[in-house]
Amino acid sequence: MPASEKETDPESWEYSLYIPNDLRAVTISRRTLRLILTTHGLTGYLDLAELLASELVSNAVRHTKGPAALRVRWSAGVLRIGAWDADPRPPEPPQELGQLTESEDGRGMGMVRACADVWGWQPLSRFGNRGKFVWCEVAADDVSGSRPAAPLPAA
């Protein structure tokens, strides 16, 4: 077996869903994410992952004019959820949730910051494409110890 195959984690995977600039894409992304996680037996992540993905995709669709994408990756016991959009400007820094109780907007990244283990963003400029990728991660031990698995949807 070649060395590159030995180094590849067979349990690692990544999905990307390209979406138009349409608010309905948030629901489609959330349902697609639910299907991915259920298929891979990661039902303990469902509620938290849907919340995080909804916030990231919603920001990508609401605050930019171009297409967007949802990317979901599982590797070494860590779930990474991210959203790409065509706007290279950085996201607004998240505020503490306690400071946003009366605000109509601006809670999304605060919730991502509060619920994920880590979050970040990076500018992208490759092959003539511009934009940014905003992501967050949740480790397996965070989900298995403190969050009960959501029931599977009825068939």
C-alpha positions in Angstrom: 0.0 0.0 0.0 1.4 3.4 -0.9 2.4 5.7 2.0 -0.3 8.3 1.0 -3.0 5.7 1.4 -1.7 4.7 4.9 -1.8 8.3 6.0 -5.4 8.9 4.9 -8.0 8.5 7.6 -10.7 6.2 6.2 -13.1 7.8 8.6 -12.5 11.3 7.2 -14.8 12.8 4.7 -15.8 16.2 3.3 -18.9 17.4 1.5 -19.6 20.7 -0.3 -22.9 22.1 -1.3 -22.9 25.1 -3.6 -25.9 27.4 -3.2 -27.4 30.4 -4.8 -27.8 33.8 -3.1 -31.3 32.8 -1.9 -32.6 32.7 1.7 -34.2 29.3 1.0 -30.6 28.0 0.8 -30.4 28.1 4.6 -33.2 25.5 4.9 -31.7 23.4 2.1 -28.3 23.5 3.7 -29.6 22.6 7.1 -31.6 19.6 5.8 -28.6 18.4 3.7 -26.4 18.6 6.7 -28.9 16.6 8.8 -28.8 13.9 6.1 -25.0 13.8 5.9 -24.6 13.5 9.7 -27.3 10.9 10.0 -25.8 8.8 7.2 -22.4 8.9 8.9 -23.9 8.0 12.3 -23.2 11.4 13.9 -26.7 12.1 15.2 -25.3 13.6 18.4 -24.2 16.6 16.4 -27.5 17.2 14.7 -29.0 20.1 16.7 -25.7 22.0 17.3 -24.5 21.5 13.7 -27.8 22.7 12.3 -27.6 25.8 14.4 -24.0 26.6 13.4 -24.6 25.9 9.7 -27.7 28.0 9.7 -25.9 31.0 11.1 -22.9 30.6 8.8 -24.9 30.1 5.6 -27.4 32.8 6.6 -24.6 35.3 6.9 -23.2 34.3 3.6 -26.5 34.7 1.8 -27.8 37.8 3.6 -24.6 39.9 3.6 -23.2 39.2 0.2 -24.5 39.3 -3.4 -23.0 36.3 -5.0 -23.2 32.5 -4.7 -22.1 30.7 -1.5 -21.3 27.2 -0.4 -21.6 25.0 2.7 -18.6 22.8 3.5 -18.8 20.0 6.1 -15.8 17.9 7.1 -15.2 15.2 9.6 -11.6 14.4 10.5 -9.9 13.0 13.6 -13.0 13.3 15.7 -13.6 16.9 14.8 -16.6 18.3 12.8 -15.8 21.4 10.8 -18.7 23.4 9.3 -17.9 26.3 7.1 -19.5 28.7 4.6 -17.8 30.3 1.6 -19.0 33.5 0.0 -17.7 35.7 -2.7 -17.2 38.8 -0.5 -13.6 39.1 0.6 -14.4 41.4 3.6 -14.0 39.8 7.0 -17.1 39.0 9.1 -18.1 41.3 11.8 -16.3 40.3 15.1 -18.8 38.4 17.3 -19.9 40.1 20.5 -20.8 38.4 23.7 -24.4 37.1 23.6 -25.2 39.0 26.8 -24.6 42.3 25.0 -27.0 41.4 22.2 -30.2 40.7 24.0 -32.1 43.7 22.5 -30.4 43.7 19.1 -32.3 42.6 16.0 -29.1 41.7 14.2 -25.6 40.6 15.0 -26.3 37.5 17.1 -25.3 34.9 14.6 -21.6 35.0 15.0 -22.0 35.5 18.8 -23.9 32.1 18.8 -21.2 30.5 16.7 -18.6 31.8 19.1 -20.5 30.6 22.1 -21.4 27.1 20.8 -18.4 26.0 18.8 -15.0 25.0 20.3 -13.2 27.3 17.9 -14.1 29.5 14.9 -12.3 31.5 12.3 -12.2 32.9 8.8 -9.7 33.2 6.0 -9.7 35.2 2.9 -9.6 33.3 -0.4 -8.0 34.2 -3.6 -7.3 31.3 -5.9 -7.9 30.7 -9.6 -9.4 34.2 -10.0 -12.0 33.5 -7.3 -12.2 35.9 -4.4 -14.1 35.7 -1.2 -13.8 34.2 2.3 -14.4 31.0 4.2 -15.9 31.3 7.7 -15.7 28.1 9.7 -16.2 26.6 13.2 -15.3 23.3 14.8 -16.8 21.0 17.4 -14.8 18.1 18.9 -16.4 14.6 19.3 -15.8 14.6 23.1 -17.8 17.8 23.4 -20.8 16.1 21.8 -20.6 12.6 23.3 -20.3 13.8 26.9 -22.6 16.7 27.2 -25.2 16.6 24.4 -27.7 13.7 24.0 -28.2 12.3 20.6 -31.2 13.6 18.7 -33.8 10.9 17.7 -33.7 9.7 14.2 -36.4 11.1 12.0 -39.3 8.8 11.2 -39.0 7.0 7.9 
